[in-house]
């Protein structure tokens, strides 16, 4: 049986959030994850209005319990949102998903009058290889240089560009990698399980920091471990974490974010609304991953780049395949994706520099590309059997050893490559405004073909294309 990546990742994320029952949506589709039995609203008068409206609606529906409609807290926070419980998510109450859908419908008329959305699901924001993974990391020999290779630019503390990475934290041995000499931040949460096996997606933030440092050595990189071990967080908490990250060291020049979610809408996320407004008033440039669903549905916060007023403050990034000519099979695409950069089979720092660390693959590869592409993409190469895909089968999952570097794919990694190019442009041209650097860099961008369209593409000078292997005629 073919792997079921979304379901496998859903179960993995659910295990990482004990006590927070999750569902997939919208309705019967599996486009995103959200918290069961809860909706998200703005604080203040609007929250009370929504609460009263939903309660009145449920009173008129005999099979729904209006007594369950209550604040799930907090009532006030900097992100400006609160949770309202509209259904019991316990196993003995299967109507929690339906209650959320009913609550959303009950407010539609008021939303139409107000001219803006008033209520939303409490989505799960996840790293952009999670729930829609490009692939899992593959060991890379220390004898081979990273890809992109480190640029020959000195580090100058007086002119170094500040780059903030909001992600998982740094692995314990990251300082053993010369590439990360000017990187600091939060420690990765639990790296290995009880058997000493590296846990899934550990090292994601470290890998990203290594890519930024390679493309732009004249940077001071800070990595904040704002996401849990599975690289996930509830939307209701995400805005607060973003504020905490910038409060800790001030607004950076560039904020690299390889996390997000789709929500079935075109107007953003309630949970980050306040943060995005404040970002727009700053000089910081948010460089955000477009996601790996191979679709055109907006993936937030990256998709803010396509909304009026945020086009200069947000740069959304899709992924090119390993030869840089076309889009990777997994990359999201569409008019809201502003630029594409190499994001397939990149090499950067992970862990195992001091002592080799074992890893057991979680997902099995496919016999053919999930998305219909015919080159040797990450869906099918390199071949391995994974625990989550083959659970209960006789096949033994494949195990590898990491000894420092890894090869990995996803828009998660095209994003720091692009963030690094912005920072490198600032250094080379003595530019202090990252948004000006963005405009000038994009004005000279190359092109690539993505789903039949020619789109802007950035390729670092030290990046080495990896030829693709075609399985049949065409892409």
N, C-alpha and C positions, 0 to 999 in steps of 0.2 A: 504494500500500500504506500502511496506517495506521502511524503511528509506533509503535515498540516501546520505550517509555520505560525500562522496567526494564533491558532488555538494553543499550540505549544507555548508560545510566548505569553499568551493570556494567562495560562495556568502558572507559568513561572513568576509573572508579575503579581498574581494573586497570592502566591506563597510568600512573596516579599512584603506584603501588606496585610499581616494578620489582623483580624478584627475589622477590616474594611471590605465588605462584600462588593464584588465588582460584576458588571454586566458588559455585554458588547452591544453596540448599536450603530446607527439608529434602528430601532424596532428589530426586525429579523436579520438585518445585514450585519456584517462584521467590519465596520469602517473604523471604529474607535472604541475605547474602553471608558467606562464611567462608573461612579459610585451608585450602587443600588439604593433606591428609596429616598434619594436626596436631590434637591435642586439648589442652584446657586442664584443669589439675588444681590443687588446692590444694598448697602447699608442704608439706614435712615427711613424716611417716609416711604420710599419705594418698596423696601423690604416688608413693611407693615401692610402696604396696599396689596402686595402679592400674596402675603400670608392670608389676609382676609378673603381675597378673591378665591384662592385655592380651597380654603376651608368651606366657603359657601358653595363652591362647585361640588365638593365631596359630600356635603350635607344632602345635596339633591341627588346623589348617586348612592343608592342603598347598599351596593356591594363594596363601597369604599368607606374608609373610616376617617372622618374629619377630625377625630381626637388625636390622630397620629400627626396632624399638621402642627408642627412646633419648631421653634428655633433649635438648631443643632449646634449653634455657636461657631466662632465667636461673634458677638453682636457688633463689634467695631474693631477695625484693624486698618493698617496703612493701605492695604490693597483695596479696601472699600467694599468687600463682599462678605456675605455670611451664608451659611448653609441652612436650608429649611427641610426638615424631615417630612416627607409626605407618605411614607409607607414603611412597614416593618420589613427590613431586609433579611430577617431570620429564615432558616430553612423551612420552618412551618408556615411561612407566609409567602407563597409564590407570586403574589400580586404586586410586589414592590416595583418591578420594572414597568408594569402597566400603570401603576400610580404615578410614576414619573412622567410617562407620556400624557396621562390625563391632566397632570398639573401644568405641563407646558401648553396644552390645548386650552386650558381654562383661562389663561392670561392673554391669549392671542388678540382678543378684541381690545383690551386695554393697551397692549403694545402698539396696535395699529393707531390708536388715538394719540399715544405718546410719541410715536414716530421713531421709536428705538426699542431694542430688545430689553425686556425686563427680567427674564428668567432663563436659565439654561441648565443643562446637565452639568454635574461636577465631573469633568473629564479627567482622565489620567494622562498627564504629560510624560513622555518617555524619550529616552535618547533615541536618535534617529536610526539606530540599527535594531531597536527594540520594538516588538510587535510587528515590525516590518524590516527584518534584518537583511542587510546586503550579504553578509556572510559572517563567519566566525574567524578569529585570528589564526594565522598559520605561522609557525616558527620561521624566522629568517636568520641566516648565519651572521655572526658578528664580523666575519671577514668581508661581507658585502656592505657598502655604504648605504645609509638611508636613502629613500627615494620619496620626495626630492632630497638631493644631497645638500649638506650645509653650504650656504652661500659664503663667499669669501669677503665678509664684511665684519670689521671689528666692532666689539661691544663698547659703547661709550656711555657711561652712567649719566652724563649730562644731557645726552640727546636721545637716549633709549625711549622707544615708544611703549607705552603701557598697554598691555593686553590682558584682559580678564577672561578666563575660561570658566563658565558655569557648567558643571558636569559632575561626574564622579571624581573622587579625590586622587591624590598621587600615591603610587605604590611605594612600599617602604624603602626600596633600593634605588629610587629614581636619581639620587645624587651620584650614583656610580656611573651614570651616563653623562659624558662630557657635553652632549647636546643640551642638557638641561641645567647647565651651570647657573643660569640666571632665571631659574624658575623656583617659585615658592608657593605655599598654599596649604590646603587641608590634606590630612592623611586619608588615604583610601580606607573605607570601612573594612570589615572582615574580608581578607583576601582569599583565604583558603578554607575548605571545609574541615571536618574532623579528621579526614584521611590525608590532609595536606594537599588536596587537589584544588587548583585555582578555580574560583567560582566564575560563573558566566558573566562576561562584560567587565570584570575587574581589569583595570588598566586603561579603560576607555579615555579617561581624562589625561593620563600620562601620555598615551599615544598622540592625542590632540596637541598637547604642549610641545611634544617633540617635532610635530609638523610645523607649528608656528615658528619654533626656534630655528629649524633648518632653513625655511624660506626667508626668515627675517631675524638674523642673529642679534641685531641691535634692538632687542626688546627686553623688557622686564615683564615676565609672565607670572600671573597669579592664578592658581587653580582652586576654585571653591567646590567642595564636595557637597553640593546642594541636593543631589539626587541620591536615592537609596541604592543598595547593592545591585538591584535589577535595573538601575538607571531610570526609576520612575517616581512620580510624585503626583498628588492630587492637584488639580487646577486651583482649588481653594487655598492651597498652601504655596503654590508656585510663585505668585506675585510677591508674597512676603519674602520668600527666599531670594528673589531677584533684588529686592530692596536691601536685604541684609548683605548681599554680595557687594553691592556698590557702596553701601554705607561703611563697610569694613575698611576700604582703602580709597574711597572717593571714586567718582565717575572716571572710568579709564578712557584712553583714546579709542580703543576697539574692544568690544565685547563679543567674544566668540561663543555661540550657543548652538549646540548640536542636539537639541531636544525640541519637542513640540507635539502637536496632535492635530488631526483633522476634527471637525465638529459638525460637518454637514451644512455649514453656513458660510456666508461671505462677509461677515462683519466682525470677525475677531473673537477673542475670548474674554468673558467677563472678569475672570480671575487675574488677568494682566492688564486690564484697561487702564488703571491708575498708573502702573509702571510705564506703560507705553506713552501715556500723556507726558509724564515727567521726562522720559527719554527724549521725546521730541523737542523739549525745551533745553536740552543739554547739547554739548558738542560731540558726545560719544556716538560712534557708529556701531550699530548692532549688525553683526554678520551672522546669519541664521540658516540652518540646514533646511532644505526643501522637503526632506523626508524620502523614504524608500518604498512607497506603495506602488510605484510605476503608474501613477494616475495623475489626473489634472486637478483633483479636488484641493482646495487651499489647505495648507499645513501651517498651523500657527505656532509661534509668532512670525515665522518667515514670511507668510503671505501678507503681513502688514505692508510689505514693500509695494504691493499692488493697490493700496488704498491711498486716496488723496491725503496729502499732509505728512505721510511717512516715507515717501519715496526716497528722500535724501537721508533719512535717519536709519533706515533698514535696508540691508542688502541680502537678498534671498539667493541661495546657492544650490544648484543642482550638480550632479556628478557626471563626468565624462568617463567612458570606458578606458581600459588600460592603454590604448594607442592614442587617445586624445582626439580621435576624429569624430566620434559620435557619442551620444548619450549612453550611459550605462543602462543595462536592462532594467534595473530596479529604480532608477531615479524618477522622482516626481517631475512634472513639467507643466507648462502652461504660461499664459501671459504674466502671471504673478511671479514667476521665477526670472530674476533679472540677469543672472550670469551662471555659467557652468565652469567647473574646474576639475582637474583630475581627481577621481574618487574611487578608482578601482585598483586593487593590488598595490597600494602605497606601502612603504616600509618606514617604521618609526619605532621609538622606544616603547617597551611594554613592561616586562619584569624578568627576573632570573639573572640579572647581571652578577650578583654575588654568588648565588646558589641556584642551579637549575630548578624550575618549578614545573610540575606535571599539570596537564590540562586534559580533560576528557570532553570530546565533542558532544554537544547537546542536540544538534540538529543533523539529520542525514541530508546528503545532497540529493538532488533530483536526477532523474534519467534524462530530462530535457528541461529547457528554460521554462520557468513558471509563466513567463510573459510572452513566449512565442519567439524569442530571439534565437538565432542560429549560430552565433559565435560561441566560443567556449567560455561562457560567463560564470559568475560566481554561484549561480544556482546549481551548477553541475561539476565544477572543478575548483580545487582538488577534491577527489572522491573521499568520502568518509561516512561512517555510520555513527549516529548520535543517540544519546540516552533517551531524550524526549520523543524522538521520532520512532524508535524501535523498542520502546518499553514493552516488556513481556515477550519479545522475540528471542530466538536463540543467538542471533548475531551479537557479537561483543562490540561495544562502542570503541571507537578508535581513540588512542591516547597519544599525546605528543609531549615534548619537553620544551619549555621556553628558556632561552639562555640570554635574554636581553631584548633583541629586536623581534618584531613581528610584521607580517604583511596582513593588511586588513582593508576592507572596502565599505563604502557607504557615503551618502551625502554628509554624514557626520564628519568625514575627513576631508571632503572637498571644501568644507566650510573653513577649517583652520588654515588650509592652503591659501584660500582667498584672503582670510584675515591677515596672514603673513605677507601676502603681496601688497595689501593696503599699507601695512607697517613699513615694508621695504621701500615702497614708493615715497612714503613720508621721509624716511631717512635719506634716500638718494636725492630728493629734491628740496630738502630742508623745509618740508611742509609741516605745519603744526596743526592743521585742521583735517581730521580724518575724512570728513564729508567732502571736502574739496579734493582730497586725494582719491576718494572713490570716483568722483565725477571724471577726473582727469585720467585715471587708470581705465575706466570703462570706455572712455572716448577712443582709446587706442587698442581696445580688445580685439582679439581675433574672432573667428567664427567656428562653429561646429554644427553638425547636423543632429537634431533631436526630434524624433518622431515626424520626420518629413519637413521640419522647419529649420532654417538657419538662424542660430542664436549666438549672442555674445559669449566668448570663451576666454578664460585666463589660464595661461600655462606658465608656471615658474621656469626661469632659465635653467635651473639645476635639476628639473624633473626629467626623468628618463622614460620615454614611452616604452611600453611592453607590447610587442606585437600580439594581435589576437589570432586565435585559431578558429577558422570558419568550419562549422559542421555541415553546412550546405550552402547553396547559393543565396545571396542577399546578406542582410545584416544578421 
